[in-house]
Amino acid sequence: MLRKIMLIICILPANMFLSAQGDSVSVKKLSLLFIGDIMGHDEQIASALNPETGAYEYNDVFRYVRNEISEADIAVANLEVTLGGPPYKGYPAFSSPASLAAACRDAGMDVLVTANNHSVDRGRKGILSTIQRLDSLDIIHTGTFADSTARDTLSPLIVEKNGISVAILNYTYGTNGLKVPAPTIVNMLDTTLINADIEKAMALKADVIIPIVHWGIEYDTLPSAEQKRLARFFFSKGASLVIGSHPHVLQQMEWTLADSCHKDRLVAYSLGNFVSNQRTIRRDGGAMVRIELEKTDSTASFSRAGYYLTWVHTTVEDGRRKFYILPCSVFENRPEHFTKPSDYQKMKLFINNSRRLMNKRNTGIQEIIYSGEGWIY
């Protein structure tokens, strides 16, 4: 939770100014949280299986980050698996139990995006099954569609809360060479399509347009020239915020303040892995980006932005391997939490590498730090 005293400090001057001016301008506020890749490797599926009931249980995975997710007004994550039904498998053709998505919902995630290089892993049936299962769980989603009629009706996804309207668009660079089976649709990174989608979002009077993009080079901590080119394209067409996934490692974040030619522009090139069984250096964690919006009259802008570092802790409990997503700033000074000292050292290595990268490459976006009483940024 953000510290109340910090909110008071931010709000008081504005209130005093409005009172002094006798102005009745209304300021609407909205907090957004963006979450990286939610994977479903074989080890994760085996870990979730309760041998006594035969059910797959994922809620504990999100135990330590539930408060930070649910506190945001709108939380959005990249679901990088299909919910294609059994047999449940990880790489290379992902299909996870629907209870994974249910646990995401129960942890506070409001929107799941589904356009990525694994969207077609289980063919047409997998695309349709993923859509149907998300619908049955009352989880808002975008990126893949049953047919062109569904896409025309449902895209762009408009989410409205606190008097602020957000358009969420989702695209992928490809589907691992697999052809998208007609009539299903997976949104591709096609500039003609993107331009039309953004124009439609503007016609629907979205206050903020947010493309969430599957792009870049796997395991590369620097955004590619193509990522940078596409980010400029999105901004030139009217997007304010671009969120990236696919590299499975963190990449830089840039917030460019509004000027006479442009409104605020913010890009996070890659949020890394939120949960996976990728245990090698830099792939064992990621970041959640929190962005706060303010809307005065008809103009929306960013008021604050920061990120939480997260790390995936794998441990053994009662003979079963468990996966937990840890907020790094909370646990970096708690070595007693870890049964194995080597696990604590691996988390510290991830933290140090991530901070070194972000402190060097980021523009205008800093880590949100836990003070012992609450989060500060």
C-alpha positions as semicolon CSV with decimal commas, in nm:
position;residue;x (nm);y (nm);z (nm)
1;M;0,000;0,000;0,000
2;L;0,117;0,351;-0,071
3;R;0,173;0,554;0,242
4;K;-0,118;0,781;0,330
5;I;0,110;1,061;0,437
6;M;0,263;1,073;0,089
7;L;-0,082;1,097;-0,070
8;I;-0,169;1,385;0,162
9;I;0,150;1,568;0,066
10;C;0,063;1,526;-0,304
11;I;-0,302;1,626;-0,269
12;L;-0,285;1,917;-0,025
13;P;-0,117;2,176;-0,246
14;A;-0,365;2,113;-0,528
15;N;-0,659;2,145;-0,290
16;M;-0,522;2,465;-0,142
17;F;-0,469;2,612;-0,489
18;L;-0,819;2,524;-0,605
19;S;-0,969;2,672;-0,292
20;A;-0,772;2,992;-0,329
21;Q;-0,883;3,029;-0,691
22;G;-1,241;2,943;-0,616
23;D;-1,215;2,695;-0,904
24;S;-1,441;2,391;-0,924
25;V;-1,219;2,192;-1,159
26;S;-1,267;1,818;-1,103
27;V;-0,958;1,596;-1,096
28;K;-1,019;1,227;-1,164
29;K;-0,753;0,970;-1,073
30;L;-0,675;0,618;-1,189
31;S;-0,394;0,377;-1,101
32;L;-0,271;0,122;-1,355
33;L;-0,048;-0,180;-1,294
34;F;0,120;-0,375;-1,573
35;I;0,258;-0,724;-1,517
36;G;0,497;-0,927;-1,732
37;D;0,493;-1,280;-1,866
38;I;0,278;-1,540;-1,692
39;M;0,421;-1,872;-1,811
40;G;0,319;-2,232;-1,750
41;H;0,616;-2,465;-1,773
42;D;0,586;-2,836;-1,691
43;E;0,732;-2,783;-1,344
44;Q;0,471;-2,518;-1,265
45;I;0,187;-2,744;-1,373
46;A;0,323;-3,032;-1,162
47;S;0,364;-2,797;-0,866
48;A;0,002;-2,681;-0,889
49;L;-0,143;-3,032;-0,886
50;N;-0,294;-3,132;-0,553
51;P;-0,239;-3,510;-0,543
52;E;-0,520;-3,559;-0,291
53;T;-0,793;-3,381;-0,488
54;G;-0,657;-3,393;-0,842
55;A;-0,720;-3,018;-0,872
56;Y;-0,467;-2,765;-0,995
57;E;-0,415;-2,489;-0,738
58;Y;-0,226;-2,170;-0,821
59;N;-0,346;-1,915;-0,564
60;D;-0,038;-1,951;-0,341
61;V;0,186;-1,843;-0,630
62;F;0,056;-1,487;-0,591
63;R;0,037;-1,484;-0,210
64;Y;0,310;-1,227;-0,154
65;V;0,212;-0,981;-0,430
66;R;-0,167;-0,995;-0,395
67;N;-0,191;-0,665;-0,207
68;E;0,015;-0,472;-0,461
69;I;-0,188;-0,613;-0,751
70;S;-0,534;-0,571;-0,600
71;E;-0,458;-0,217;-0,478
72;A;-0,438;-0,088;-0,837
73;D;-0,758;0,028;-1,003
74;I;-0,678;-0,169;-1,319
75;A;-0,415;-0,446;-1,330
76;V;-0,314;-0,596;-1,666
77;A;-0,094;-0,902;-1,733
78;N;0,042;-1,099;-2,027
79;L;-0,098;-1,455;-2,025
80;E;0,163;-1,643;-2,226
81;V;-0,008;-1,980;-2,232
82;T;-0,321;-2,120;-2,388
83;L;-0,599;-2,261;-2,175
84;G;-0,638;-2,535;-2,432
85;G;-0,741;-2,819;-2,202
86;P;-0,558;-3,145;-2,129
87;P;-0,304;-3,279;-2,174
88;Y;-0,153;-2,991;-1,980
89;K;0,198;-2,917;-2,102
90;G;0,464;-2,652;-2,093
91;Y;0,721;-2,566;-2,357
92;P;0,706;-2,579;-2,655
93;A;0,325;-2,607;-2,688
94;F;0,178;-2,449;-2,377
95;S;-0,160;-2,543;-2,230
96;S;-0,228;-2,467;-1,865
97;P;-0,528;-2,542;-1,644
98;A;-0,789;-2,266;-1,636
99;S;-0,731;-2,243;-1,262
100;L;-0,413;-2,047;-1,345
101;A;-0,627;-1,770;-1,492
102;A;-0,870;-1,795;-1,200
103;A;-0,579;-1,743;-0,959
104;C;-0,472;-1,437;-1,159
105;R;-0,824;-1,299;-1,120
106;D;-0,833;-1,381;-0,749
107;A;-0,498;-1,203;-0,703
108;G;-0,651;-0,883;-0,841
109;M;-0,569;-0,890;-1,212
110;D;-0,846;-0,728;-1,415
111;V;-0,729;-0,779;-1,774
112;L;-0,527;-1,055;-1,943
113;V;-0,377;-1,005;-2,289
114;T;-0,343;-1,314;-2,506
115;A;-0,163;-1,220;-2,830
116;N;0,187;-1,369;-2,812
117;N;0,408;-1,619;-2,991
118;H;0,238;-1,910;-2,810
119;S;-0,122;-1,812;-2,896
120;V;-0,152;-2,088;-3,160
121;D;0,026;-2,362;-2,961
122;R;-0,296;-2,570;-2,948
123;G;-0,437;-2,457;-3,282
124;R;-0,789;-2,325;-3,337
125;K;-0,924;-2,529;-3,046
126;G;-0,667;-2,373;-2,812
127;I;-0,753;-2,017;-2,918
128;L;-1,126;-2,075;-2,876
129;S;-1,083;-2,264;-2,550
130;T;-0,872;-1,983;-2,404
131;I;-1,136;-1,726;-2,499
132;Q;-1,422;-1,938;-2,363
133;R;-1,249;-2,015;-2,035
134;L;-1,158;-1,652;-1,973
135;D;-1,516;-1,552;-2,049
136;S;-1,650;-1,817;-1,811
137;L;-1,424;-1,680;-1,536
138;D;-1,543;-1,321;-1,603
139;I;-1,189;-1,213;-1,693
140;I;-1,161;-0,928;-1,940
141;H;-0,920;-1,009;-2,222
142;T;-0,800;-0,900;-2,564
143;G;-0,551;-0,999;-2,834
144;T;-0,711;-1,315;-2,974
145;F;-1,061;-1,351;-3,118
146;A;-1,298;-1,622;-3,239
147;D;-1,352;-1,448;-3,574
148;S;-1,357;-1,109;-3,747
149;T;-1,702;-1,026;-3,614
150;A;-1,583;-1,076;-3,257
151;R;-1,275;-0,862;-3,322
152;D;-1,480;-0,583;-3,479
153;T;-1,712;-0,589;-3,178
154;L;-1,460;-0,630;-2,896
155;S;-1,149;-0,444;-3,014
156;P;-1,018;-0,209;-2,901
157;L;-1,088;-0,312;-2,544
158;I;-1,224;-0,011;-2,356
159;V;-1,205;-0,018;-1,977
160;E;-1,358;0,272;-1,786
161;K;-1,311;0,340;-1,417
162;N;-1,313;0,648;-1,196
163;G;-1,433;0,854;-1,491
164;I;-1,126;0,772;-1,703
165;S;-1,151;0,564;-2,022
166;V;-0,857;0,340;-2,118
167;A;-0,818;0,166;-2,456
168;I;-0,605;-0,151;-2,443
169;L;-0,463;-0,289;-2,767
170;N;-0,254;-0,609;-2,790
171;Y;-0,028;-0,737;-3,070
172;T;0,242;-0,997;-3,131
173;Y;0,531;-1,014;-3,377
174;G;0,434;-1,372;-3,469
175;T;0,323;-1,716;-3,356
176;N;0,639;-1,928;-3,382
177;G;0,577;-1,996;-3,750
178;L;0,236;-2,152;-3,688
179;K;-0,043;-2,033;-3,915
180;V;-0,339;-1,876;-3,737
181;P;-0,629;-2,109;-3,830
182;A;-0,930;-1,935;-3,984
183;P;-1,159;-1,791;-3,875
184;T;-0,976;-1,722;-3,548
185;I;-0,763;-1,408;-3,520
186;V;-0,442;-1,327;-3,338
187;N;-0,355;-0,957;-3,353
188;M;-0,029;-0,911;-3,541
189;L;0,214;-0,620;-3,540
190;D;0,079;-0,478;-3,866
191;T;0,104;-0,099;-3,887
192;T;-0,207;-0,065;-4,106
193;L;-0,411;-0,265;-3,855
194;I;-0,263;-0,072;-3,562
195;N;-0,337;0,263;-3,723
196;A;-0,701;0,164;-3,776
197;D;-0,730;0,038;-3,417
198;I;-0,590;0,360;-3,272
199;E;-0,823;0,568;-3,489
200;K;-1,115;0,361;-3,361
201;A;-1,001;0,409;-3,000
202;M;-0,987;0,784;-3,059
203;A;-1,336;0,780;-3,211
204;L;-1,455;0,603;-2,896
205;K;-1,305;0,894;-2,700
206;A;-1,056;0,691;-2,500
207;D;-0,860;0,915;-2,262
208;V;-0,549;0,695;-2,284
209;I;-0,448;0,447;-2,556
210;I;-0,222;0,162;-2,443
211;P;-0,069;-0,089;-2,686
212;I;0,067;-0,399;-2,511
213;V;0,317;-0,551;-2,750
214;H;0,491;-0,889;-2,782
215;W;0,818;-0,794;-2,951
216;G;1,195;-0,781;-2,924
217;I;1,476;-1,034;-2,897
218;E;1,457;-1,304;-2,633
219;Y;1,697;-1,265;-2,339
220;D;1,839;-0,934;-2,467
221;T;1,836;-0,663;-2,198
222;L;1,849;-0,382;-2,456
223;P;1,552;-0,296;-2,679
224;S;1,612;-0,358;-3,048
225;A;1,601;-0,093;-3,319
226;E;1,268;-0,241;-3,428
227;Q;1,119;-0,202;-3,080
228;K;1,227;0,162;-3,072
229;R;1,088;0,223;-3,420
230;L;0,754;0,069;-3,330
231;A;0,735;0,267;-3,005
232;R;0,783;0,589;-3,203
233;F;0,512;0,474;-3,444
234;F;0,264;0,407;-3,163
235;F;0,331;0,747;-3,011
236;S;0,304;0,926;-3,346
237;K;-0,043;0,779;-3,396
238;G;-0,172;0,885;-3,055
239;A;-0,078;0,620;-2,800
240;S;0,044;0,748;-2,463
241;L;0,175;0,431;-2,304
242;V;0,344;0,125;-2,458
243;I;0,408;-0,192;-2,256
244;G;0,633;-0,468;-2,392
245;S;0,682;-0,839;-2,334
246;H;0,855;-1,144;-2,491
247;P;1,229;-1,100;-2,414
248;H;1,174;-1,271;-2,071
249;V;1,421;-1,028;-1,914
250;L;1,388;-0,670;-1,804
251;Q;1,449;-0,387;-2,047
252;Q;1,452;-0,014;-1,987
253;M;1,158;0,215;-1,918
254;E;1,131;0,573;-2,048
255;W;0,891;0,849;-1,949
256;T;0,906;1,157;-2,171
257;L;0,711;1,450;-2,030
258;A;0,464;1,643;-2,241
259;D;0,583;1,944;-2,439
260;S;0,432;2,180;-2,696
261;C;0,440;1,905;-2,961
262;H;0,361;1,588;-2,768
263;K;0,161;1,464;-2,472
264;D;0,320;1,240;-2,208
265;R;0,482;0,930;-2,358
266;L;0,585;0,628;-2,152
267;V;0,731;0,299;-2,273
268;A;0,840;-0,010;-2,079
269;Y;1,017;-0,221;-2,341
270;S;1,002;-0,550;-2,148
271;L;0,871;-0,638;-1,801
272;G;1,046;-0,976;-1,790
273;N;0,902;-1,292;-1,637
274;F;0,636;-1,253;-1,371
275;V;0,622;-1,628;-1,311
276;S;0,798;-1,906;-1,499
277;N;1,042;-2,191;-1,448
278;Q;1,321;-2,007;-1,625
279;R;1,582;-2,010;-1,351
280;T;1,889;-1,871;-1,527
281;I;2,035;-1,528;-1,458
282;R;1,801;-1,233;-1,530
283;R;1,519;-1,465;-1,643
284;D;1,409;-1,554;-1,290
285;G;1,220;-1,230;-1,225
286;G;1,072;-0,915;-1,367
287;A;0,888;-0,598;-1,273
288;M;0,538;-0,464;-1,223
289;V;0,500;-0,107;-1,349
290;R;0,256;0,118;-1,164
291;I;0,132;0,433;-1,336
292;E;-0,103;0,692;-1,194
293;L;-0,324;0,902;-1,421
294;E;-0,499;1,229;-1,355
295;K;-0,774;1,374;-1,570
296;T;-0,871;1,739;-1,550
297;D;-1,170;1,827;-1,765
298;S;-1,097;1,629;-2,086
299;T;-0,719;1,596;-2,051
300;A;-0,551;1,290;-1,898
301;S;-0,184;1,279;-1,806
302;F;0,058;1,073;-1,598
303;S;0,112;1,202;-1,246
304;R;0,350;0,929;-1,118
305;A;0,522;0,616;-1,244
306;G;0,739;0,355;-1,077
307;Y;0,811;-0,016;-1,072
308;Y;0,824;-0,304;-0,824
309;L;1,098;-0,561;-0,882
310;T;0,969;-0,918;-0,842
311;W;1,154;-1,249;-0,820
312;V;1,030;-1,608;-0,850
313;H;1,123;-1,817;-0,547
314;T;1,110;-2,194;-0,596
315;T;1,127;-2,409;-0,287
316;V;1,015;-2,750;-0,163
317;E;0,735;-2,781;0,095
318;D;0,599;-3,117;0,216
319;G;0,773;-3,289;-0,070
320;R;0,619;-3,063;-0,336
321;R;0,797;-2,795;-0,535
322;K;0,636;-2,456;-0,487
323;F;0,652;-2,130;-0,682
324;Y;0,614;-1,791;-0,511
325;I;0,644;-1,444;-0,661
326;L;0,825;-1,220;-0,414
327;P;0,829;-0,840;-0,412
328;C;1,205;-0,790;-0,394
329;S;1,211;-0,477;-0,182
330;V;1,012;-0,652;0,092
331;F;1,232;-0,962;0,106
332;E;1,581;-0,832;0,027
333;N;1,643;-0,771;0,398
334;R;1,479;-1,092;0,516
335;P;1,731;-1,374;0,463
336;E;1,555;-1,572;0,736
337;H;1,261;-1,624;0,497
338;F;1,471;-1,855;0,278
339;T;1,536;-2,216;0,379
340;K;1,839;-2,225;0,152
341;P;2,087;-1,933;0,176
342;S;2,167;-1,988;-0,191
343;D;1,810;-1,889;-0,283
344;Y;1,848;-1,561;-0,101
345;Q;2,176;-1,498;-0,284
346;K;2,012;-1,570;-0,620
347;M;1,741;-1,316;-0,543
348;K;2,003;-1,060;-0,440
349;L;2,188;-1,121;-0,767
350;F;1,868;-1,057;-0,962
351;I;1,805;-0,738;-0,763
352;N;2,158;-0,607;-0,815
353;N;2,159;-0,682;-1,187
354;S;1,816;-0,528;-1,234
355;R;1,896;-0,212;-1,042
356;R;2,221;-0,169;-1,230
357;L;2,036;-0,193;-1,561
358;M;1,742;0,026;-1,465
359;N;1,946;0,295;-1,290
360;K;2,162;0,326;-1,601
361;R;1,897;0,301;-1,872
362;N;1,567;0,427;-1,730
363;T;1,436;0,777;-1,787
364;G;1,197;0,929;-1,534
365;I;1,089;0,599;-1,372
366;Q;1,234;0,475;-1,044
367;E;1,189;0,167;-0,830
368;I;0,911;0,167;-0,571
369;I;1,079;0,082;-0,240
370;Y;0,927;-0,079;0,068
371;S;1,002;0,123;0,381
372;G;0,886;-0,130;0,638
373;E;0,557;0,055;0,675
374;G;0,456;0,097;0,311
375;W;0,569;0,166;-0,043
376;I;0,752;0,486;-0,138
377;Y;0,817;0,637;-0,480
